[in-house]
Amino acid sequence: MLLNKALAALLPLVALVAPTFAAFGLTTSGSSWTVDTAGGLVFTINSSNGDITSMKFNGIEAQDSSKFSQISSGLGSASCTNVRTGNSDNYILITCKTSTLTQYYVAQYKTPAIHMAT
């Protein structure tokens, strides 16, 4: 009985210090696609040019706001698509195509990383 009261008293404190993550997925707002990995990393891609415009790890912005992340020369204008795929839909694949190349961004459920390929 005393143990139950102690646990009940600690439960609100645990809720304050435990990190909270949103659900794994992709949300759209205009030309911005925001991916939450459910592993502490949330990143935003501009769907009209493939730029990564924000990268937050545990709520801290890690993206340089003067340069956006993708290939060094930039994609310029791109046609981007996204799909949820893999076992149990545990991957989000974003594909951005230009006339000369294709850029891929992959997010995996609960993995705080962006896998990129050109």
Secondary structure, DSSP 8 states (H G I E B T S, - for coil): -HHHHHHHHHHHHHHHHS-----SEEEEETTEEEEE-SSSEEEEEETTT--EEEEEETTEE-S-TTS-BSSTT---S-EEEEEEESGGG-EEEEEEE-SS-EEEEEEETT----EEE-
